[in-house]
Amino acid sequence: MKEYYKKIDKSFFDGKVTIPNQYADCFVASKDFDQYKSRDIIIRFKGKKYDGKYCFVHQSNGRNVLQISYDKKLVIELKQEFIQTYFAIESQKLLKEKDKKFQTKLLGGNQEVAIFRAIDDSTIELSTFIKIETSYDNIFKELVEQNVFGWLSKENNSQMITKYSSWKSIDELHKFEDTPYVVYYLVDDTNKQIYIGSAQRLGDRVKPGRHEIPNWNRFMFEIIHPEFHAFLKEIEYHSIMTFAKFLTNNGNRSSLGISNYKLVNKDYKYYRD
């Protein structure tokens, strides 16, 4: 099986990995590969499949080199898997911003390594070869999952919502109780009810048996960027307003009534008919 051992670096967490020329044929061996077009591929990591691409990038020396790119979902998984390298790189980036002469560099003995294996011309198996573990890994992984450190990346600075969760069962609430600065949505599937709220800590506000919607059974949440924490209540009310325009609601506000679900919030501050 053909493989390439990749030392983890900044580009790895940007979703792009350049394959040295001596390994390129291992991944795109077919002669019909057009170097001027990208090719969709599948990247397998820990039993899951992620979208990726092959493409050739033109370098300043006049050569084309093979580049593998992959989606943000896989990037998040890789940040959690190689958490020590991720935080080392981000910390050094901050130092570099303060000291323009500082050079980002990881010590060889502290470098984590991944393996890219070519299964066929359109499938890659990505696995861990060297991983540095500490007693703090689980805490760091949870913070990455919640995108608490999203502010470190300049491309995220304009995003008010740093992360959207999927719909979760009430049985999973204990896993997310410490999630900070959220707008949350509770659903009672039996009585067809929806409730919207906000919290500086999810578990402080979201509890089984909330009197506004006592039989809720599912929830989801949006994590607010630190730059917008001061506007948490305003963001909550904007969501309430939006839902009220489409759903029958306890605020007796005009709506399109497009669903048999009812918005049970009673506070409609800022709402304008």
C-alpha positions as CSV (number, residue, x, y, z in Angstrom):
1,M,0.0,0.0,0.0
2,K,1.4,3.4,-1.0
3,E,1.7,6.0,1.8
4,Y,3.2,9.4,2.7
5,Y,4.2,10.4,6.2
6,K,3.3,14.0,6.9
7,K,4.7,16.1,9.8
8,I,1.8,18.2,11.1
9,D,2.2,21.9,10.2
10,K,0.0,25.0,9.7
11,S,-1.2,24.1,6.2
12,F,-2.4,20.7,7.6
13,F,-4.9,22.7,9.8
14,D,-5.8,25.0,6.9
15,G,-7.1,22.0,4.9
16,K,-4.3,21.7,2.4
17,V,-1.4,19.3,2.2
18,T,1.3,19.4,-0.6
19,I,2.6,16.0,-1.7
20,P,6.3,15.9,-2.6
21,N,6.9,15.1,-6.2
22,Q,8.5,11.7,-5.4
23,Y,5.2,10.6,-3.8
24,A,2.8,12.1,-6.3
25,D,2.5,9.0,-8.5
26,C,1.4,7.0,-5.5
27,F,-1.8,9.1,-5.4
28,V,-2.5,9.9,-9.0
29,A,-1.0,7.1,-10.9
30,S,-3.5,7.1,-13.8
31,K,-2.2,8.7,-17.0
32,D,-5.6,10.4,-17.7
33,F,-5.3,12.8,-14.7
34,D,-5.6,16.3,-16.1
35,Q,-3.1,18.5,-14.2
36,Y,-5.2,21.6,-15.0
37,K,-8.4,20.3,-13.4
38,S,-9.2,19.2,-9.8
39,R,-10.5,15.8,-9.0
40,D,-13.0,15.0,-6.3
41,I,-11.8,12.3,-3.8
42,I,-12.9,10.7,-0.5
43,I,-10.7,10.9,2.6
44,R,-11.4,8.2,5.2
45,F,-10.4,9.1,8.8
46,K,-11.4,7.1,11.9
47,G,-14.2,5.2,10.1
48,K,-15.8,8.4,8.6
49,K,-15.7,9.7,5.1
50,Y,-14.9,13.4,4.1
51,D,-14.9,15.2,0.9
52,G,-11.6,16.2,-0.6
53,K,-9.8,17.2,-3.8
54,Y,-6.7,16.5,-5.8
55,C,-5.3,19.4,-7.7
56,F,-1.9,20.5,-9.1
57,V,-0.5,23.9,-7.9
58,H,1.9,25.9,-9.9
59,Q,5.1,26.9,-8.0
60,S,7.4,29.8,-8.5
61,N,10.1,27.4,-9.8
62,G,7.8,26.5,-12.7
63,R,6.9,23.1,-11.5
64,N,3.4,21.7,-10.7
65,V,3.0,20.0,-7.3
66,L,0.1,17.8,-6.2
67,Q,-2.0,19.2,-3.4
68,I,-4.7,17.4,-1.3
69,S,-7.4,19.7,0.1
70,Y,-10.3,18.7,2.4
71,D,-13.4,20.1,4.0
72,K,-13.8,22.0,7.3
73,K,-15.4,19.0,9.0
74,L,-12.2,17.0,8.7
75,V,-10.1,20.1,9.7
76,I,-12.0,20.2,13.0
77,E,-11.5,16.4,13.6
78,L,-7.7,16.8,12.8
79,K,-7.4,19.8,15.3
80,Q,-8.8,17.6,18.0
81,E,-6.7,14.6,17.0
82,F,-3.4,16.5,16.9
83,I,-4.4,19.0,19.6
84,Q,-0.9,19.6,20.9
85,T,0.5,20.6,17.5
86,Y,-2.5,22.8,16.8
87,F,-2.1,24.8,20.0
88,A,1.6,25.0,19.6
89,I,1.2,26.5,16.1
90,E,-1.5,28.9,17.2
91,S,0.6,30.0,20.2
92,Q,3.6,30.7,18.0
93,K,1.4,32.6,15.5
94,L,0.4,35.0,18.4
95,L,4.1,35.4,19.3
96,K,5.0,36.1,15.7
97,E,2.3,38.9,15.6
98,K,3.9,40.5,18.6
99,D,7.5,40.0,17.5
100,K,7.9,40.3,13.7
101,K,11.3,38.6,13.9
102,F,9.9,35.5,15.6
103,Q,9.9,32.4,13.4
104,T,7.3,29.7,13.8
105,K,9.1,26.4,14.4
106,L,8.3,23.2,16.2
107,L,11.0,21.1,17.8
108,G,11.5,17.7,16.0
109,G,10.9,15.7,19.1
110,N,7.5,17.4,19.6
111,Q,6.1,16.9,16.1
112,E,3.1,14.8,15.5
113,V,2.8,12.8,12.2
114,A,-0.1,11.6,10.1
115,I,-0.1,9.0,7.3
116,F,-1.8,9.5,3.9
117,R,-2.3,6.2,2.2
118,A,-3.6,6.0,-1.4
119,I,-6.2,3.2,-1.5
120,D,-7.0,4.0,-5.2
121,D,-7.0,7.0,-7.5
122,S,-10.0,8.6,-5.7
123,T,-9.7,7.3,-2.1
124,I,-7.2,8.2,0.7
125,E,-6.9,6.6,4.1
126,L,-5.7,9.2,6.7
127,S,-4.4,7.8,10.0
128,T,-2.3,8.8,13.0
129,F,1.4,7.8,13.2
130,I,2.8,9.9,16.0
131,K,0.5,11.6,18.6
132,I,1.5,13.5,21.7
133,E,-0.9,13.1,24.6
134,T,-1.3,15.0,27.8
135,S,-3.7,15.0,30.7
136,Y,-5.3,18.2,29.3
137,D,-6.2,16.7,25.9
138,N,-9.9,16.2,26.6
139,I,-10.4,19.8,27.8
140,F,-8.6,21.2,24.8
141,K,-10.6,19.0,22.4
142,E,-13.9,20.2,23.9
143,L,-12.8,23.8,23.5
144,V,-12.0,23.2,19.8
145,E,-15.3,21.4,19.3
146,Q,-17.1,24.5,20.7
147,N,-14.8,26.7,18.6
148,V,-14.0,28.7,21.7
149,F,-10.7,29.5,20.0
150,G,-12.2,30.5,16.7
151,W,-11.1,34.1,17.3
152,L,-7.5,33.0,16.8
153,S,-8.2,32.6,13.1
154,K,-8.5,35.9,11.3
155,E,-10.8,34.5,8.7
156,N,-13.4,33.9,11.5
157,N,-13.4,37.4,12.9
158,S,-16.4,38.5,10.9
159,Q,-18.6,35.5,11.8
160,M,-21.1,36.2,14.5
161,I,-21.9,32.5,14.9
162,T,-18.8,30.4,15.3
163,K,-20.6,27.0,15.5
164,Y,-24.0,25.5,14.9
165,S,-24.8,22.2,16.6
166,S,-26.9,19.5,15.2
167,W,-30.2,18.6,16.9
168,K,-29.5,16.7,20.1
169,S,-31.6,14.4,22.3
170,I,-32.3,15.6,25.9
171,D,-30.3,12.6,26.9
172,E,-27.2,14.2,25.5
173,L,-27.6,17.5,27.5
174,H,-24.9,16.6,30.0
175,K,-22.3,16.6,27.3
176,F,-22.9,20.2,26.4
177,E,-23.8,21.9,29.7
178,D,-20.6,23.9,29.8
179,T,-21.0,25.4,26.3
180,P,-20.5,29.2,26.6
181,Y,-22.5,32.0,25.1
182,V,-25.2,30.3,23.2
183,V,-28.6,30.9,21.6
184,Y,-30.5,27.7,22.1
185,Y,-33.6,26.1,20.7
186,L,-35.8,23.6,22.6
187,V,-38.4,21.4,20.8
188,D,-41.3,19.3,22.2
189,D,-42.1,16.9,19.4
190,T,-45.2,15.5,21.2
191,N,-47.0,18.8,21.8
192,K,-45.5,20.6,18.8
193,Q,-43.8,23.4,20.7
194,I,-40.6,25.4,20.2
195,Y,-38.8,27.7,22.7
196,I,-35.9,30.0,22.1
197,G,-33.5,31.4,24.7
198,S,-29.9,32.4,25.4
199,A,-27.3,31.6,28.0
200,Q,-23.8,32.5,29.1
201,R,-23.5,28.8,30.0
202,L,-25.9,26.3,28.3
203,G,-26.5,24.2,31.4
204,D,-27.5,27.2,33.5
205,R,-30.6,27.8,31.4
206,V,-31.4,24.6,29.6
207,K,-32.7,22.0,32.0
208,P,-35.3,19.2,31.8
209,G,-38.8,20.4,32.7
210,R,-38.4,24.1,31.8
211,H,-41.8,25.6,32.8
212,E,-42.1,27.4,29.4
213,I,-41.8,24.0,27.6
214,P,-41.8,21.3,30.2
215,N,-41.8,18.3,27.9
216,W,-39.1,19.3,25.5
217,N,-37.1,16.4,24.2
218,R,-34.6,17.9,21.6
219,F,-32.3,20.9,21.5
220,M,-29.7,22.6,19.4
221,F,-27.6,25.7,19.9
222,E,-25.4,28.4,18.2
223,I,-22.2,29.6,19.8
224,I,-21.7,33.3,19.6
225,H,-18.3,34.8,18.6
226,P,-16.6,36.5,21.6
227,E,-16.7,39.9,19.8
228,F,-20.5,39.7,19.9
229,H,-21.0,38.4,23.5
230,A,-22.4,41.9,24.5
231,F,-25.2,41.4,22.0
232,L,-26.3,37.9,23.2
233,K,-29.8,39.0,24.2
234,E,-30.3,41.0,21.0
235,I,-29.3,37.9,18.9
236,E,-31.8,35.8,21.0
237,Y,-34.6,38.3,20.3
238,H,-33.8,38.4,16.6
239,S,-34.2,34.6,16.5
240,I,-37.5,34.9,18.3
241,M,-38.8,37.6,16.0
242,T,-37.8,35.5,12.9
243,F,-39.6,32.4,14.1
244,A,-42.7,34.4,15.2
245,K,-43.1,35.7,11.7
246,F,-43.6,32.1,10.4
247,L,-45.1,30.2,13.4
248,T,-48.2,30.6,15.5
249,N,-46.9,32.1,18.8
250,N,-47.9,32.9,22.4
251,G,-47.1,36.5,21.7
252,N,-50.2,36.8,19.6
253,R,-48.1,38.3,16.8
254,S,-49.1,38.0,13.2
255,S,-47.5,35.0,11.4
256,L,-47.7,32.9,8.3
257,G,-48.6,29.9,10.4
258,I,-46.7,27.6,8.0
259,S,-46.3,24.8,10.6
260,N,-48.3,23.0,13.2
261,Y,-45.5,23.8,15.7
262,K,-46.1,26.7,18.0
263,L,-43.5,29.2,19.4
264,V,-44.2,29.3,23.2
265,N,-42.0,32.3,24.0
266,K,-44.0,35.1,25.7
267,D,-41.4,37.9,25.5
268,Y,-41.3,39.5,22.1
269,K,-39.1,42.6,22.8
270,Y,-38.1,44.4,19.6
271,Y,-40.8,42.6,17.6
272,R,-42.3,44.8,14.8
273,D,-45.4,43.8,12.9
